Amino acid sequence: MDHMMLNTDPPGLAATNDPRPVAPTHIHQERLKQSLETVLRLWEQSDFERELEEAMIALGLYEDWFVEPLNRHEVHVLATSLYSERSGGGAEISYSTVLQVTEQFNGRPMNLAMVYKTIERLMSKGLLDEIINSAEGKAGRSRLYKINNFGRDAFKMAILNAETLKAAEGQAVA
């Protein structure tokens, strides 16, 4: 019985001892087309990035659109909320939670008056929500606060901004 050998190479790519180039095939043309399409997509993305940067420049120059970035106290309070949530302490924080966590990480607590002011500022910016809690066995109600999605995004951007500024500062010193 004759044994047939199957050629598993794609058409036009068969192994051969012939040093002459293989004529372009449909597969070669498809690959070339895909490569060109990829290059065009990358080119279009860079156009998009330029347009995005131009829009950001305009927003940065219009006073009505610019919003001051978070200060370090605001970052600390938002970080406290995220830390409490991740460490199993619950998603809500109180004034005392901020004092405890900031002391744990910095060696001293944040000033209580500054905690009050900062929480109020974060709520007015729409980054922190107040949750009224009726505590059992306690007279009155205790105030609790929780970071919201806007607060999460603002926190992430503030940290990225701080990292960028720290890296730039390191470059300037070097």
Secondary structure, DSSP 8 states (H G I E B T S, - for coil): --------S-TT----S--S-----HHHHHHHHHHHHHHHHHHHHHHHHHHHHHHHHHHHH-TTT------HHHHHHHHHHHHHHHTTS-SEE-HHHHHHHHHHHHSS---HHHHHHHHHHHHHTTSEEEEEE--TTSSS-EEEEEE-HHHHHHHHHHHHHHHHHHHHHHHHH-
